[in-house]
């Protein structure tokens, strides 16, 4: 496993999480002192990492790095720059614009090219994008364009190299060291930032680390070519009213599931989901039974059997029942049928209405710690292959992930 930008923020949290998970890590960063501090904090029982100080804006140094690295199961392109205080068309004669584009957009592609011969079959490549690649952020120079380009590059690479699993992660507001310094200096009002996040809190680097740990695993295969948006629902939430802060502290990431599967009639999905529930131990009761030690994770398959044009009317009672049975800290995952090219045009808005319902409920429920997401299934993807994704998505590891409708399959 190789991770760039490993010495600080999300990269540091991810490196430590991967080490605890048993990965042998190759750590790359331009900051030698920060790399040394990371090595000093390395988990005692983990394999010692290989470290390299590299300026990834230099193509020749990337090529040299590719010749040095061992064989890799995964590559995480995390290194990046966040410019500020300049218009997108500013000349920036100091070279900062060129450096930003070199690191944020060119370096990930160069890293893949340099390490291609070292990547084992079935390797996973994860690019760190940003919510700024989905929505323009003014007066941040070329930051938003660079991240939008990286998202498109990720999708193109997945098509070009289908044997690899290629994904991108788009964080929202994360309490990194930089953000904390802005808060401490009074330059950032955390309450104002949180008022735009449905989950009612700012993400921690460890939230992103859990996602990266999953995306670097073989279980991420059904998401190849796709973007995982981990922003507490802010990207799917509109409106002008400030959102409330949550009164619920985040759960430990290793909090156990209390899985519940409802209304799944498909034999293949039923068999897979029964195995998933069995892997989490015996059930401890219905969804209305409080259990402080296990995170309620409801998976509902009602929409899989819904007639064309009835998806929205099927989803509404499912959502009402979930909200009535769970006061806080639980997840609902809706399984959606594959999109059909034979759907009549007058019924074509039904599936999109469900997607927007998911986003709306994520915004309305977030401060209670209730999450809702959807998985659009694929006919050519065995349900058993989706279980690692479902396990991540529905559980406490993904407790900042809400309002998303994820596609399965290439």
Buried (B, 14 or more C-beta within 10 A) or exposed (E): BBBBBBBBBBBBBBBBBBBBBEBBBBBBBBBEEBBEEBBEEBEEEBEEBBBBBBBBBBBEBBEEBBEEBEEBBBBBBBBBBBBEEBEBEBEBEEEBBEBBBBBBBBBBBBBBEBBBEBBEEEBBBBBBBBBBBBEEBEEBBBBBBBBBBBBBBBBEBBEEBEEBBBBBBBBBBBBBEEBEEBBEEEEBEBEEBBBBBBBBBBBBBBBBBBBBBBBBBEBBBBBBBBBBBBBBBBBBBEEEEEBEBBEBEBBEBEBBBBBBBBBBEBEEBBEBBEEBBEEBEEEBEEBEEEEEEBBBBBBBBBBBEBEBBEBBEBBEEBBEBBBEBBEEBBBBBBBBBBEEEEBEEEBEBBBEEBBBBBBBBBBBBBBBBBBBBBBBBBEEBEBBBBBBBBBBBBBBBBBBBBBBBBBBBB
